[in-house]
Amino acid sequence: MADAYAAVMRLASLSRAALRHERTATQASRADTPHVVPFSSNHRFCDTRGICTCITMEAGMTDDDQTPSIAPHAESLITVDVWTDVVCPWCYIGESRLHDAIAAEGLEDEVHVRAHSFELDPAAPTDTMRDNVAHLVTAKGMPEEKVREMEGQIQAMAQELDRAYVTDRPMASTRGVHRVMQAIGEGQGIDAATDFFLDLQRGYFTATSNPFDVEAVVARAVDAGLPETAARAAHAGETHDAQVEADVREAAQLGARGVPFFLFNDKYTAPGALPLDAFRQALRQIADEARAERAQS
């Protein structure tokens, strides 16, 4: 528990504002032609029982990608930025634990959660769909029995949190969903984008929605206030691809090597689905610190 709490209380090595300043300075010193920066790393996702899955991420990002200029929410005591993917089981568990920790600490009206894009597997097929077990067996070389064992244990963790969790799910590229989320964020604000994305994620793990059903995704985007033509254009890749890349790059610059990845008040980072008590302890201390800072201002 102490190790988990130490992880959440790690100071971010660079603030988001510093990252934006660093990027601006770098761009000003270079030619107009974008320089493609390859990013590749192995992502290790582990739960508190030591069950891990390794995912490889590979992407190309340009220095011209713009990191969103988003400051902590002025009216909230705590702003939590979370990098997540709609098909990420540890994100579902981690965000559920965070939600329960916020409620347990009585901070429901004091915490502002904002979702950001991160693809669990950018190499996932865009034109075909298979089930999650077959995907990990084929794409990552994991034995089927190990995948099913892992899914069963994640299901048990979800049940401990009083959350539903289906172990057999469809799997394909989530890039289109991320682009739609970015389009909603641009047009309707980050709160609408976060609600859209997290609701879709919850539906995915409870078998009440399919993020790979284009019509269903577009309908949800329209419900969030995005015009249908804009939703279809984003999903098809005509718009908002650079914004997805910018979110992914910002996470990497902040030290993320997987998701979920949490940033509290633009200051403290928490990698992974931390235990409920670790989230509670972190929220308590960050809230106390924020109250003290407000009293001094």
KEMI-562104 format. One line per 3 residues: for each residue x, y, z of N, C-alpha, C, O. Coordinates in steps of 0.001 Angstrom, whole numbers. Layout:
KEMI-562104
X,Y,Z,X,Y,Z,X,Y,Z,X,Y,Z  ...;
//
This chain:
KEMI-562104
824,-1195,0,0,0,0,859,1247,0,557,2218,-694  1942,1221,786,2826,2385,839,3446,2654,-516,3587,3806,-925  3823,1576,-1221,4417,1751,-2545,3409,2349,-3517,3760,3204,-4330;
2153,1899,-3436,1125,2437,-4324,879,3902,-4037,698,4696,-4960  870,4271,-2754,647,5670,-2407,1824,6521,-2871,1630,7636,-3355  3037,6006,-2727,4210,6752,-3188,4130,7005,-4679,4567,8050,-5160;
3567,6042,-5423,3437,6205,-6875,2504,7351,-7213,2795,8148,-8105  1375,7441,-6502,433,8496,-6829,947,9857,-6409,553,10863,-7000  1811,9925,-5412,2298,11204,-4933,3588,11631,-5612,4247,12566,-5156;
3957,10958,-6696,5143,11341,-7441,4917,12678,-8131,3932,12848,-8850  5815,13620,-7920,5706,14905,-8606,5969,14715,-10091,6921,14038,-10478  5132,15307,-10913,5380,15265,-12351,6690,15971,-12640,6927,17071,-12142;
7546,15346,-13445,8866,15913,-13717,8770,17215,-14488,9610,18100,-14327  7763,17335,-15317,7514,18578,-16052,6030,18874,-15998,5212,17992,-16261  5676,20084,-15666,4261,20443,-15680,3782,20518,-17121,4596,20616,-18039;
2473,20475,-17329,1945,20564,-18685,2294,21915,-19296,2571,22003,-20492  2282,22958,-18488,2639,24275,-19012,4086,24283,-19479,4404,24870,-20514  4968,23632,-18717,6377,23579,-19102,6552,22789,-20393,7379,23137,-21236;
5760,21711,-20543,5842,20922,-21765,5414,21733,-22974,6029,21649,-24038  4356,22519,-22807,3912,23346,-23923,4960,24391,-24279,5203,24665,-25454  5590,24981,-23236,6626,25980,-23482,7816,25348,-24187,8391,25930,-25108;
8182,24136,-23737,9324,23442,-24340,9047,23131,-25803,9928,23283,-26650  7813,22692,-26108,7464,22356,-27487,7481,23597,-28370,7975,23557,-29496  6938,24705,-27853,6909,25946,-28619,8310,26418,-28952,8579,26843,-30075;
9215,26341,-27963,10591,26766,-28182,11283,25877,-29204,12053,26352,-30039  10994,24562,-29127,11601,23627,-30072,11117,23899,-31490,11907,23895,-32434  9816,24135,-31635,9262,24393,-32960,9839,25666,-33565,10097,25727,-34768;
10042,26686,-32725,10541,27965,-33229,11969,27851,-33749,12399,28633,-34596  12698,26864,-33229,14102,26737,-33607,14315,25831,-34810,15451,25639,-35245  13211,25258,-35367,13354,24299,-36455,12745,24846,-37741,12055,25865,-37745;
13023,24136,-38830,12459,24524,-40130,10974,24235,-40141,10443,23606,-39226  10300,24708,-41199,8864,24550,-41278,8444,23101,-41516,7317,22723,-41193  9335,22291,-42074,8983,20900,-42359,8904,20103,-41064,9873,20073,-40306;
7755,19446,-40789,7631,18679,-39551,8659,17564,-39483,8996,16943,-40491  9150,17324,-38277,10090,16242,-38038,9341,15116,-37351,8807,15312,-36260  9291,13953,-37959,8558,12829,-37378,9393,12181,-36293,10533,11775,-36518;
8805,12092,-35116,9492,11504,-33971,8873,10155,-33677,7717,10106,-33257  9587,9051,-33877,9018,7742,-33571,8925,7540,-32071,9794,7984,-31321  7871,6872,-31640,7708,6569,-30223,7394,5094,-30110,6429,4619,-30710;
8184,4369,-29359,7956,2942,-29192,8323,2540,-27782,9385,2910,-27280  7451,1785,-27142,7755,1312,-25796,6916,98,-25487,5898,-143,-26136  7337,-672,-24492,6567,-1810,-24036,5757,-1405,-22819,6309,-884,-21850;
4460,-1639,-22861,3583,-1257,-21765,3260,-2485,-20935,2797,-3497,-21460  3504,-2391,-19651,3250,-3504,-18755,2108,-3119,-17828,2225,-2181,-17039  1006,-3845,-17929,-168,-3549,-17130,-280,-4620,-16050,-433,-5801,-16361;
-205,-4215,-14788,-236,-5165,-13679,-1306,-4774,-12677,-1473,-3596,-12364  -2026,-5758,-12176,-2960,-5456,-11106,-2280,-5703,-9765,-1110,-6083,-9719  -3012,-5488,-8673,-2408,-5618,-7350,-2095,-7068,-6994,-1416,-7334,-6002;
-2586,-7996,-7796,-2293,-9406,-7540,-1147,-9915,-8405,-842,-11108,-8408  -524,-9011,-9132,647,-9390,-9909,354,-9964,-11271,1243,-10541,-11898  -870,-9824,-11748,-1221,-10315,-13087,-929,-9215,-14086,-1448,-8107,-13956;
-107,-9505,-15080,346,-8452,-15993,108,-8842,-17441,67,-10021,-17792  -46,-7833,-18257,-114,-7996,-19699,828,-6990,-20327,818,-5820,-19944  1631,-7405,-21268,2530,-6487,-21949,1946,-6109,-23305,1568,-6972,-24096;
1880,-4826,-23554,1368,-4304,-24813,2442,-3445,-25441,3081,-2655,-24746  2654,-3578,-26730,3613,-2737,-27428,2894,-1643,-28174,1921,-1887,-28888  3390,-431,-27999,2805,710,-28686,3820,1286,-29642,4984,1470,-29283;
3393,1572,-30850,4253,2220,-31820,3443,3288,-32528,2343,3024,-33014  3983,4479,-32584,3269,5571,-33246,4260,6576,-33774,5394,6639,-33298  3853,7366,-34752,4679,8451,-35246,3995,9768,-34962,2824,9941,-35302;
4694,10694,-34351,4108,11977,-33995,5015,13088,-34462,6238,12959,-34422  4426,14173,-34902,5214,15284,-35386,5319,16372,-34348,4458,16513,-33479  6395,17145,-34449,6583,18249,-33537,5545,19336,-33724,5420,20225,-32881;
4786,19278,-34836,3764,20285,-35064,2448,19951,-34372,1530,20770,-34368  2342,18737,-33777,1141,18402,-33020,1028,19348,-31841,2014,19618,-31156  -157,19844,-31606,-349,20812,-30541,-896,20152,-29292,-1964,19542,-29336;
-190,20260,-28185,-702,19786,-26917,-1821,20703,-26459,-1630,21919,-26415  -2992,20157,-26114,-4093,21018,-25700,-3698,21871,-24505,-3104,21375,-23547  -4032,23156,-24565,-3701,24064,-23478,-4847,24070,-22486,-5745,24907,-22568;
-4815,23134,-21548,-5896,22962,-20593,-5346,23126,-19188,-4538,22313,-18740  -5768,24155,-18497,-5333,24392,-17128,-6254,23641,-16180,-7356,23258,-16575  -5830,23421,-14934,-6722,22808,-13953,-8030,23582,-13842,-8051,24805,-13978;
-9106,22868,-13596,-10428,23484,-13520,-10474,24470,-12357,-10226,24101,-11209  -10792,25716,-12660,-10670,26791,-11672,-11589,26600,-10482,-11213,26951,-9364  -12788,26053,-10682,-13765,25962,-9611,-13643,24682,-8801,-14300,24553,-7768;
-12835,23745,-9231,-12700,22462,-8545,-11487,22469,-7626,-10471,23103,-7910  -11618,21751,-6527,-10492,21628,-5608,-9407,20745,-6212,-8215,21006,-6050  -9835,19699,-6909,-8900,18749,-7525,-9317,18515,-8975,-10483,18231,-9249;
-8379,18632,-9892,-8595,18255,-11283,-7793,16988,-11564,-6591,16929,-11307  -8473,15983,-12091,-7815,14713,-12419,-7877,14521,-13926,-8955,14340,-14492  -6723,14561,-14570,-6620,14244,-15990,-6245,12774,-16112,-5264,12328,-15518;
-7022,12025,-16880,-6757,10595,-17022,-6611,10244,-18494,-7484,10529,-19313  -5485,9620,-18805,-5252,9081,-20149,-5762,7658,-20150,-5411,6863,-19278  -6595,7335,-21134,-7329,6080,-21080,-7694,5602,-22474,-7637,6365,-23438;
-8069,4339,-22572,-8591,3798,-23821,-9893,3075,-23531,-10076,2523,-22446  -10786,3077,-24491,-12118,2537,-24270,-12093,1040,-24036,-13001,511,-23394  -11072,327,-24541,-11007,-1130,-24403,-10025,-1576,-23319,-9719,-2765,-23226;
-9535,-668,-22516,-8521,-982,-21519,-9165,-1456,-20213,-9806,-659,-19528  -9011,-2734,-19854,-9655,-3230,-18628,-9120,-2582,-17363,-9876,-2333,-16424  -7799,-2304,-17330,-7231,-1670,-16141,-7717,-228,-16013,-7815,293,-14902;
-8017,418,-17127,-8605,1764,-17077,-9977,1699,-16433,-10310,2525,-15582  -10765,729,-16834,-12108,549,-16265,-12027,313,-14760,-12797,896,-13997  -11101,-535,-14332,-10924,-813,-12904,-10398,425,-12183,-10914,801,-11131;
-9365,1062,-12753,-8760,2223,-12115,-9729,3380,-11977,-9787,4028,-10932  -10496,3642,-13040,-11457,4741,-12984,-12600,4427,-12022,-13143,5338,-11396  -12975,3150,-11895,-13993,2765,-10919,-13478,2985,-9498,-14204,3487,-8640;
-12228,2608,-9255,-11648,2829,-7931,-11535,4318,-7621,-11809,4745,-6500  -11133,5102,-8613,-11048,6547,-8404,-12425,7107,-8069,-12561,7897,-7134  -13445,6707,-8819,-14809,7183,-8578,-15249,6842,-7159,-15818,7682,-6462;
-14983,5600,-6730,-15377,5185,-5383,-14582,5930,-4318,-15112,6248,-3253  -13315,6206,-4602,-12487,6951,-3646,-12998,8380,-3490,-13034,8915,-2382  -13389,8989,-4595,-13938,10351,-4544,-15195,10372,-3685,-15371,11267,-2859;
-16078,9378,-3879,-17314,9306,-3096,-17011,9044,-1620,-17625,9652,-744  -16068,8143,-1344,-15736,7799,36,-15161,8982,797,-15345,9090,2009  -14470,9865,98,-13880,11048,726,-14832,12238,729,-14480,13314,1213;
-16046,12051,188,-17016,13137,158,-16618,14286,-744,-16911,15445,-450  -15945,13966,-1849,-15407,15001,-2729,-16131,15060,-4079,-15587,15578,-5056  -17354,14531,-4130,-18053,14468,-5417,-18176,15827,-6092,-18109,15911,-7318;
-18353,16884,-5320,-18513,18223,-5900,-17197,18992,-5978,-17176,20165,-6349  -16104,18325,-5627,-14811,19019,-5561,-13784,18480,-6543,-12689,19031,-6658  -14126,17404,-7256,-13170,16770,-8171,-13692,16838,-9594,-14845,16497,-9856;
-12851,17276,-10503,-13194,17409,-11919,-12335,16433,-12707,-11114,16585,-12747  -12946,15433,-13336,-12228,14401,-14088,-12316,14704,-15575,-13391,15011,-16090  -11169,14617,-16272,-11114,14894,-17707,-10376,13753,-18406,-9279,13373,-17998;
-10976,13219,-19445,-10388,12100,-20183,-9526,12590,-21338,-9824,13603,-21972  -8445,11845,-21601,-7530,12140,-22705,-7227,10854,-23466,-7314,9756,-22916  -6878,11005,-24716,-6685,9863,-25608,-5368,9133,-25379,-4326,9747,-25151;
-5443,7815,-25444,-4265,6950,-25446,-4708,5615,-26022,-5607,4976,-25475  -4097,5187,-27107,-4472,3916,-27723,-3723,2764,-27074,-2493,2756,-27022  -4473,1800,-26584,-3868,627,-25978,-3075,-170,-27005,-1999,-687,-26705;
-3607,-264,-28203,-2931,-1009,-29261,-3174,-322,-30606,-4149,-632,-31290  -2294,609,-30989,-2467,1303,-32267,-2426,383,-33475,-2886,756,-34554  -1878,-823,-33305,-1784,-1755,-34428,-3040,-2610,-34577,-3104,-3448,-35477;
-4032,-2420,-33721,-5268,-3200,-33833,-5918,-2945,-35195,-5852,-1829,-35711  -6540,-3963,-35774,-7111,-3808,-37123,-8239,-2789,-37165,-9048,-2696,-36241  -8279,-2028,-38250,-9330,-1034,-38424,-10480,-1552,-39286,-11578,-995,-39267;
-10220,-2622,-40044,-11222,-3101,-41000,-11835,-4439,-40609,-12750,-4918,-41279  -11344,-5047,-39538,-11907,-6316,-39082,-12071,-6265,-37569,-11447,-5448,-36893  -12910,-7142,-37052,-13147,-7193,-35619,-13056,-8642,-35155,-13598,-9546,-35792;
-12369,-8847,-34045,-12313,-10179,-33455,-12544,-10032,-31955,-12656,-8914,-31451  -12615,-11147,-31243,-12855,-11026,-29814,-11553,-10721,-29081,-10464,-10933,-29613  -11680,-10222,-27854,-10518,-9766,-27090,-9529,-10879,-26800,-8322,-10636,-26778;
-10008,-12086,-26578,-9109,-13206,-26292,-8292,-13547,-27530,-7070,-13672,-27454  -8955,-13696,-28659,-8252,-14007,-29908,-7268,-12904,-30264,-6196,-13177,-30803  -7628,-11654,-29964,-6733,-10534,-30274,-5422,-10657,-29514,-4352,-10529,-30109;
-5486,-10906,-28207,-4258,-11008,-27417,-3461,-12253,-27778,-2231,-12225,-27768  -4147,-13341,-28096,-3452,-14555,-28506,-2707,-14323,-29815,-1542,-14696,-29951  -3393,-13700,-30783,-2799,-13492,-32103,-1791,-12349,-32122,-681,-12508,-32630;
-2167,-11208,-31577,-1334,-10007,-31696,-182,-9981,-30702,882,-9442,-31008  -375,-10552,-29523,640,-10447,-28482,1286,-11777,-28113,2202,-11813,-27291  822,-12861,-28709,1448,-14157,-28466,1185,-14721,-27082,1967,-15538,-26597;
112,-14309,-26438,-209,-14812,-25108,-981,-16126,-25219,-1838,-16254,-26094  -704,-17094,-24365,-1493,-18335,-24380,-2946,-18051,-24041,-3237,-17216,-23184  -3859,-18744,-24713,-5276,-18479,-24493,-5670,-18691,-23043,-6448,-17911,-22493;
-5141,-19746,-22412,-5520,-20009,-21028,-5067,-18891,-20088,-5730,-18596,-19094  -3927,-18273,-20415,-3451,-17153,-19597,-4348,-15935,-19768,-4646,-15234,-18801  -4775,-15688,-20995,-5674,-14560,-21249,-6993,-14757,-20504,-7506,-13826,-19883;
-7539,-15972,-20570,-8822,-16220,-19907,-8670,-16161,-18383,-9574,-15709,-17681  -7536,-16613,-17885,-7286,-16505,-16444,-7226,-15040,-16023,-7797,-14651,-15005  -6529,-14237,-16816,-6423,-12809,-16521,-7799,-12146,-16545,-8129,-11362,-15656;
-8599,-12463,-17566,-9930,-11874,-17670,-10798,-12260,-16471,-11557,-11438,-15956  -10682,-13499,-16036,-11465,-13945,-14890,-11089,-13218,-13616,-11950,-12899,-12796  -9811,-12957,-13452,-9373,-12270,-12243,-9723,-10787,-12282,-10010,-10194,-11242;
-9703,-10186,-13459,-10156,-8796,-13563,-11656,-8732,-13283,-12123,-7800,-12629  -12401,-9699,-13764,-13834,-9750,-13482,-14090,-9820,-11981,-15005,-9173,-11472  -13277,-10609,-11271,-13425,-10708,-9819,-13145,-9361,-9150,-13829,-8992,-8195;
-12150,-8632,-9640,-11862,-7312,-9087,-13014,-6353,-9338,-13364,-5553,-8470  -13606,-6432,-10532,-14743,-5573,-10848,-15918,-5893,-9931,-16614,-4989,-9469  -16135,-7164,-9671,-17234,-7561,-8794,-17015,-7059,-7375,-17977,-6723,-6684;
-15764,-7001,-6931,-15455,-6450,-5620,-15849,-4980,-5534,-16153,-4468,-4457  -15840,-4310,-6685,-16226,-2900,-6757,-17706,-2736,-7101,-18184,-1624,-7322  -18427,-3871,-7144,-19842,-3874,-7504,-20055,-3362,-8921,-21026,-2659,-9200;
-19123,-3727,-9826,-19233,-3387,-11245,-19393,-4661,-12066,-18799,-5697,-11768  -20209,-4554,-13101,-20315,-5659,-14049,-19072,-5689,-14923,-18427,-4660,-15128  -18734,-6869,-15438,-17570,-7011,-16313,-17750,-8281,-17135,-17788,-9383,-16588;
-17860,-8122,-18448,-17972,-9287,-19319,-16578,-9659,-19818,-15777,-8784,-20146  -16297,-10936,-19872,-14953,-11386,-20232,-14773,-11625,-21725,-13642,-11746,-22196  -15867,-11697,-22475,-15785,-11869,-23930,-16320,-10612,-24596,-17498,-10274,-24481;
-15408,-9919,-25306,-15759,-8613,-25877,-15190,-8486,-27297,-14207,-9150,-27626  -15793,-7647,-28132,-15215,-7399,-29460,-13948,-6556,-29333,-13767,-5845,-28344  -13083,-6637,-30325,-11822,-5888,-30285,-11439,-5454,-31691,-11460,-6245,-32633;
-11087,-4175,-31809,-10588,-3616,-33064,-9905,-2292,-32723,-9688,-1994,-31549  -9572,-1513,-33719,-8930,-220,-33486,-9899,748,-32803,-11076,813,-33156  -9397,1491,-31832,-10217,2501,-31149,-9913,3919,-31637,-10397,4893,-31062;
-9125,4030,-32679,-8701,5347,-33159,-9891,6240,-33516,-9909,7425,-33183  -10883,5663,-34194,-12033,6456,-34586,-12781,7025,-33391,-13222,8174,-33422  -12925,6232,-32344,-13598,6704,-31133,-12829,7860,-30514,-13425,8841,-30071;
-11504,7747,-30484,-10685,8833,-29933,-10846,10119,-30747,-10925,11210,-30182  -10895,9985,-32067,-11073,11191,-32888,-12428,11843,-32623,-12533,13069,-32578  -13456,11027,-32448,-14776,11570,-32143,-14760,12269,-30785,-15343,13342,-30630;
-14094,11663,-29805,-13990,12315,-28501,-13308,13667,-28626,-13741,14636,-28002  -12253,13746,-29420,-11551,15006,-29606,-12458,16042,-30278,-12426,17222,-29928  -13264,15594,-31241,-14182,16507,-31920,-15232,17045,-30950,-15574,18227,-30994;
-15742,16180,-30076,-16708,16626,-29075,-16054,17622,-28130,-16655,18635,-27772  -14812,17330,-27725,-14112,18239,-26835,-13922,19612,-27440,-14047,20623,-26750  -13621,19652,-28725,-13407,20931,-29410,-14706,21711,-29547,-14728,22931,-29386;
-15788,20998,-29846,-17044,21686,-30105,-17931,21886,-28893,-18622,22899,-28784  -17915,20924,-27981,-18847,20949,-26855,-18155,21058,-25492,-18822,21221,-24470  -16828,20968,-25476,-16103,21081,-24218,-15633,19735,-23695,-16170,18688,-24056;
-14632,19779,-22848,-13999,18544,-22389,-14913,17733,-21489,-14780,16510,-21438  -15837,18367,-20778,-16750,17603,-19933,-17663,16718,-20779,-17890,15557,-20441  -18178,17258,-21866,-19021,16464,-22761,-18219,15330,-23385,-18720,14215,-23532;
-16971,15618,-23752,-16114,14591,-24348,-15813,13485,-23342,-15830,12304,-23687  -15539,13867,-22105,-15238,12884,-21057,-16449,12003,-20785,-16318,10783,-20686  -17625,12609,-20665,-18843,11824,-20430,-19085,10845,-21577,-19404,9679,-21346;
-18932,11321,-22810,-19106,10460,-23986,-18174,9254,-23909,-18603,8115,-24097  -16903,9513,-23634,-15904,8449,-23691,-16057,7457,-22544,-16028,6246,-22764  -16220,7960,-21321,-16314,7060,-20177,-17619,6276,-20179,-17649,5126,-19740;
-18697,6881,-20668,-19953,6138,-20804,-19799,5012,-21824,-20305,3909,-21618  -19101,5292,-22923,-18866,4269,-23944,-17983,3154,-23380,-18207,1975,-23653  -16985,3536,-22598,-16102,2540,-21981,-16876,1648,-21006,-16717,428,-21020;
-17704,2251,-20170,-18500,1453,-19233,-19437,516,-19988,-19627,-635,-19595  -20018,1015,-21068,-20892,179,-21864,-20160,-991,-22494,-20714,-2083,-22617  -18921,-766,-22891,-18109,-1823,-23500,-17882,-2968,-22521,-18033,-4134,-22885;
-17523,-2647,-21295,-17204,-3695,-20321,-18436,-4315,-19673,-18330,-5326,-18978  -19608,-3716,-19898,-20844,-4297,-19378,-21727,-4853,-20488,-22855,-5280,-20241  -21204,-4844,-21711,-21910,-5386,-22882,-23214,-4653,-23174,-24174,-5250,-23659;
-23243,-3357,-22875,-24432,-2561,-23189,-24205,-1615,-24356,-25145,-970,-24823  -22973,-1524,-24832,-22691,-729,-26027,-21454,-1284,-26718,-20615,-1935,-26096  -21357,-1015,-28006,-20250,-1521,-28811,-19509,-337,-29448,-20040,303,-30355;
-18295,-42,-28986,-17564,1103,-29545,-17107,904,-30985,-16566,1825,-31597  -17322,-292,-31529,-16936,-565,-32907,-18142,-541,-33853,-18017,-826,-35044  -19294,-200,-33310,-20494,13,-34116,-20525,1501,-34471,-20867,2340,-33637;
-20168,1816,-35711,-20028,3214,-36128,-21319,3990,-35898,-21287,5117,-35404  -22444,3396,-36249,-23718,4099,-36111,-24017,4398,-34641,-24541,5464,-34318  -23684,3463,-33756,-23922,3676,-32326,-23027,4791,-31790,-23461,5613,-30984;
-21776,4810,-32245,-20846,5851,-31800,-21302,7216,-32293,-21290,8191,-31542  -21702,7283,-33546,-22172,8554,-34106,-23410,9035,-33352,-23530,10221,-33047  -24330,8118,-33051,-25550,8495,-32328,-25210,9059,-30955,-25805,10047,-30524;
-24254,8435,-30263,-23841,8935,-28951,-23181,10307,-29078,-23370,11175,-28225  -22411,10497,-30139,-21767,11793,-30351,-22802,12882,-30601,-22674,14000,-30102  -23823,12546,-31373,-24899,13502,-31632,-25617,13839,-30327,-25959,14997,-30086;
-25845,12832,-29485,-26464,13076,-28182,-25608,14007,-27331,-26126,14746,-26494  -24284,13967,-27553,-23367,14830,-26807,-23305,16246,-27380,-22642,17121,-26823  -24006,16463,-28500,-24060,17796,-29075,-23250,18006,-30328,-23226,19113,-30866;
-22573,16952,-30817,-21758,17083,-32025,-22622,16872,-33258,-23395,15915,-33299  -22518,17732,-34262,-23280,17502,-35498,-22919,16157,-36119,-21767,15729,-36047  -23891,15494,-36723,-23650,14163,-37274,-22546,14170,-38320,-21712,13265,-38345;
-22530,15183,-39185,-21493,15233,-40220,-20103,15338,-39599,-19153,14734,-40096  -19982,16100,-38519,-18686,16238,-37842,-18277,14935,-37179,-17099,14579,-37186  -19242,14217,-36601,-18946,12936,-35959,-18468,11916,-36991,-17505,11188,-36752;
-19140,11868,-38126,-18753,10907,-39163,-17379,11257,-39746,-16573,10366,-40016  -17118,12533,-39935,-15823,12945,-40482,-14688,12582,-39526,-13642,12097,-39955  -14896,12816,-38239,-13858,12490,-37259,-13643,10983,-37199,-12504,10517,-37194;
-14720,10229,-37154,-14578,8770,-37057,-13859,8203,-38273,-13089,7249,-38158  -14109,8788,-39426,-13488,8293,-40667,-12037,8727,-40817,-11352,8276,-41735  -11561,9586,-39938,-10177,10020,-40002,-9942,11274,-40806,-8798,11617,-41107;
-11016,11966,-41159,-10875,13201,-41918,-10456,14372,-41033,-9902,15357,-41522  -10716,14264,-39748,-10372,15344,-38819,-9889,14762,-37492,-10133,13594,-37190  -9202,15591,-36702,-8875,15352,-35293,-7886,14217,-35039,-7785,13717,-33918;
-7161,13814,-36071,-6118,12814,-35837,-4936,13441,-35086,-4360,12811,-34199  -4579,14668,-35436,-3450,15326,-34781,-3710,15532,-33292,-2784,15462,-32484  -4967,15784,-32925,-5284,15978,-31513,-5110,14693,-30718,-4683,14725,-29564;
-5441,13558,-31335,-5208,12271,-30672,-3712,12068,-30443,-3286,11687,-29352  -2918,12326,-31487,-1466,12180,-31374,-903,13103,-30305,13,12723,-29576  -1441,14311,-30206,-948,15262,-29216,-1211,14770,-27804,-358,14922,-26929;
-2388,14178,-27565,-2688,13615,-26246,-1716,12492,-25894,-1200,12431,-24778  -1475,11613,-26849,-566,10484,-26618,844,10981,-26327,1525,10472,-25437  1268,11975,-27087,2616,12503,-26892,2753,13181,-25531,3775,13037,-24861;
1733,13911,-25132,1794,14582,-23841,1908,13564,-22713,2671,13770,-21769  1158,12468,-22801,1249,11422,-21786,2673,10876,-21703,3207,10682,-20611  3285,10628,-22866,4653,10108,-22885,5626,11094,-22253,6529,10697,-21518;
5443,12382,-22540,6331,13387,-21969,6176,13503,-20460,7120,13871,-19760  5000,13193,-19967,4766,13222,-18525,5243,11953,-17840,5204,11858,-16613  5692,10977,-18618,6237,9757,-18040,5351,8542,-18155,5693,7493,-17610;
4221,8634,-18842,3317,7490,-18978,3959,6407,-19840,4515,6686,-20902  3873,5184,-19368,4329,4036,-20141,3194,3035,-20335,3409,1899,-20757  1997,3478,-20020,817,2650,-20169,-376,3406,-19632,-242,4540,-19173;
-1535,2790,-19685,-2747,3407,-19161,-3468,2403,-18265,-3346,1193,-18458  -4225,2909,-17277,-4548,4317,-17057,-3366,5094,-16490,-2491,4530,-15833  -3356,6386,-16754,-2336,7282,-16226,-3048,8536,-15738,-3747,9198,-16505;
-2870,8857,-14472,-3593,9960,-13847,-2644,11113,-13520,-1505,10901,-13105  -3136,12327,-13713,-2405,13534,-13333,-3325,14370,-12451,-4412,14765,-12871  -2877,14636,-11219,-3676,15374,-10247,-3192,16817,-10148,-2023,17079,-9867;
-4116,17744,-10383,-3833,19169,-10245,-2592,19610,-11003,-1871,20509,-10569  -2350,18962,-12147,-1212,19335,-12989,107,19198,-12238,1077,19885,-12557  149,18300,-11227,1301,18268,-10325,1758,16866,-9954,2958,16593,-9956;
833,15977,-9637,1177,14629,-9192,684,13598,-10199,-417,13725,-10734  1494,12585,-10454,1117,11544,-11400,886,10224,-10686,1508,9931,-9665  -16,9438,-11240,-327,8112,-10696,-465,7133,-11850,-1472,7165,-12557;
514,6268,-12061,407,5280,-13130,-323,4028,-12661,-18,3476,-11605  -1283,3593,-13452,-1912,2309,-13181,-3170,2377,-12348,-3551,3431,-11839  -3816,1206,-12219,-5053,1075,-11448,-4696,867,-9988,-4640,-267,-9513;
-4457,1955,-9280,-4033,1876,-7890,-5153,1347,-7002,-6324,1436,-7369  -4811,798,-5840,-5835,337,-4903,-6712,1485,-4428,-6294,2643,-4430  -7923,1156,-4025,-8878,2153,-3570,-8307,3003,-2436,-8438,4227,-2452;
-7681,2367,-1461,-7152,3112,-314,-6036,4065,-718,-5885,5132,-122  -5257,3691,-1722,-4194,4581,-2187,-4789,5823,-2845,-4302,6934,-2640  -5843,5628,-3635,-6532,6775,-4225,-7119,7672,-3138,-7026,8897,-3220;
-7722,7062,-2122,-8326,7852,-1051,-7276,8684,-321,-7481,9871,-67  -6161,8059,12,-5102,8771,720,-4556,9910,-123,-4299,11001,386  -4379,9654,-1413,-3860,10692,-2307,-4842,11849,-2415,-4447,13009,-2307;
-6121,11544,-2627,-7130,12595,-2737,-7188,13437,-1469,-7329,14658,-1526  -7077,12770,-328,-7141,13482,948,-5994,14475,1073,-6195,15631,1446  -4791,14011,758,-3628,14891,905,-3647,16012,-133,-3328,17157,187;
-4017,15692,-1370,-4049,16718,-2416,-5128,17748,-2105,-4931,18940,-2340  -6265,17301,-1578,-7330,18232,-1201,-6865,19161,-83,-7119,20365,-124  -6183,18596,918,-5675,19426,2023,-4679,20462,1504,-4684,21615,1935;
-3827,20035,576,-2835,20943,12,-3518,22052,-787,-3133,23218,-696  -4538,21681,-1575,-5244,22678,-2382,-5992,23671,-1498,-6024,24864,-1802  -6592,23198,-413,-7291,24106,501,-6311,25086,1134,-6612,26271,1278;
-5133,24582,1512,-4124,25464,2129,-3649,26522,1136,-3454,27681,1503  -3464,26122,-118,-3028,27077,-1137,-4095,28133,-1378,-3773,29306,-1567  -5365,27729,-1373,-6442,28704,-1579,-6516,29678,-395,-6775,30868,-578;
-6290,29169,799,-6358,30045,1981,-5271,31100,1969,-5439,32186,2523  -4141,30769,1325,-3020,31707,1273,-3144,32698,144,-2452,33716,139  -4015,32424,-820,-4131,33297,-1994,-5102,34444,-1756,-5313,35269,-2645;
//
